[in-house]
Amino acid sequence: MKKAAAFVILALLAAGLSGCSVVSRLKPAAGERWYTNSYTTGYGWWDNTPPGSAAVCCSAMHRTAGGTGTYADPITVAVDYSSGSTMQFARGTRFYVPNLRAYLITEDRTGTPSATNSRLHGGSNPHLDIWVDGRTSTASSADNCARAITHTGIRVIQNPKANYVVVAGPLAARNRCRPNYGNTALRR
């Protein structure tokens, strides 16, 4: 009886996941570029330039840093620059990060030249400094959330299609952080 019940539960779980594809079966769609060893960091309200603001240098969709992480409302991301104000990725470039289940859009630049991060974090793989927000959190809580998404070896999809699984909302709010989901990309 217990084995039959376990089988039924496993069958129901499998049926519930049938709408999602796992990355081992996925291949980049036309126009997508998949990076497998990216470096992600986080910044927010309390440590932005200037501190206590959502200012961005290169607005593409939002007047200030923001977004919910959906395809229609991606989260602001800062990228490295190569010289002067030339950024590693053009303003408005979209990304999808399976670890956060969120879409991102380039609207800011980091304070670090890309040559420095290339040497430190994997050659031509992107460094994405992701807006965590955190204005409804304490500075230390928002900083903990930013540290929680700081990783190397992260899968990033550039120019993603609109059908990846999303968990909408800020990465840091009310002293809570969004969990990390790993590098498996799921499509709806």
N, C-alpha and C positions, 0 to 999 in steps of 0.2 A: 504494500500500500504506500509506504514512504517513497519507494523508487518511482512509482507512478505519479505521485504528487510532485516530486522533484522534476520529472520529465515534463509535466504540464507547465510548471513554473518556467523552466528553461525555454519551452516552446513559446510561451507568452512573451517572455523577454525578447526572444529572437524576432518575433512578429512585431513587437513595438519598435525595434531598431531597424526594421526593414526600410524605412524611409531615409536612412542615413547610409552613406558609403564610407568605408574606412580608407585611409590614405594608401594602404598597401595595394588597394585596387584602383586608386585614383592615379591619373596621369595629369600633368599640366594641360589645361585647356588651351586652345589657340589664343595666343597673345599673352598668356601668363608666363611669368618667370619665377621659378621656385628656388629659393636659397635654403640650404640645409644647415648652415653654420653661422647664423646672424647673431649679433650682439644687441640685446635690448636693455634699456635702462628706463627710468621714469623720472619725471619732474612734475611739479605742480604749483599750486597757489603760493605756497610758503617759500619755495626756493626758485621761483621764476625770476627772470630779469625784466623789470624790477620785482623784488619780493612783494608778496601780497597783491599780485595782479595776475591776469590771464592774457597779458599782452603777447602778441606774436609779431614777427617781422614781415611775414609774407602771406597774408590771408588769401585763401583760395575759396573757402566755403563759409567759414565763420569769421566774424569781425574780431573775435578774441578766441583763445584756446577753448575748446569744448568738444561736443559730440557725444553721442550715446553708443557708438560702435556698430550701428547698423550700416548697410550699404548706402542708404539714403542720408545718413547722418554720421559719417565716420569721425573717429576721435582724432584730434590734432596730434601730429607727430613732428618732432624736430629731427633734422638730419644734419650730418656733418657738412662742412664746406671745403672746397678745394683751394680757393684763394679769394680774397676779398669777400664778396657776398655770393659767389657762385656755389650753389649747394650741390651735394652729391646726387640728389634726385630733384627734378624740377618741381616747383610749386604745383600742388594739385595732384601729384602722383599718389595713387591709392595702393594700399597694402592690406593683406589679411594676415593675422597672426593666430594660428590655431591654439597656441598656449593661452591666449586671452579670449578666444572666440569673439574677436572684434576686428572690424575694418578700421583702417587709419587713413589719414590724408596729410600730405606734406604741407605744413603751413608755418614752419618755424625752422630755425637752424640752431645747432648746438654751439657751444663755445669752443669746440675742438676741431682742428683741421682734420680732414679725412685721412691724410697721410699718417698722422699720429695714431688714429684708431685702426688703420689698416695694419700697421706694424703690431699693434697690441691685440687685435681681435679678429684675425682671420682674413687678411687680404682684401679681396673685392666684395666680401659679404657686407651687407648694410649694417650700420649702427643706427638703430631707431630709438630715440629718446621720446618716450610716449607720455602724453599728458595724462596724469592720474587724477587731476582736479584737486580734491582734498580740502576745498574751502570750508566744508562743513565738518571737517575733522580737525583735531589738534595738529600742530606742526609735527610733533613726533609720530603720531599715528599715520599721517600722510607720508612721512619719510619712510616709515616701516613698509607701507604699501609700495612705494617706489623701489625700495630694496628687494621686495618680494618678487618683482618682475625683472630684476637685473640678472641676466643669464647670458652665457655664450652657448652656442650650439642650438639656437632656436630656429625653427622653420618659419620662413616668411614668404608670402606669395605676393609678388608685385603684379599690378594690373589684374587683380582677381575678378572672377565672375561674381555675380550677385547672389549666388545660391549656396554660400557656406553658412554653417550653423553659427548663430550669434547669441550671446548673452548681453542684452542691452543694459546700459547704465554706466555711471562713472566707475573708474577703477578704485577710487578711494572716496568714501562718503560715510559720514556719521561714525567715524572711528572704526570702519570695517573695510577690508580689502577684498577685491575680487579674487577668487581662487585661480591657481594655475591649472590648466587642463592638459598640458603635454603637447607634443608635436603632431598628434594625429589630426589631420584635416577631415572634417565631416561636411558633406554636402546634404542639403535638404532634398 
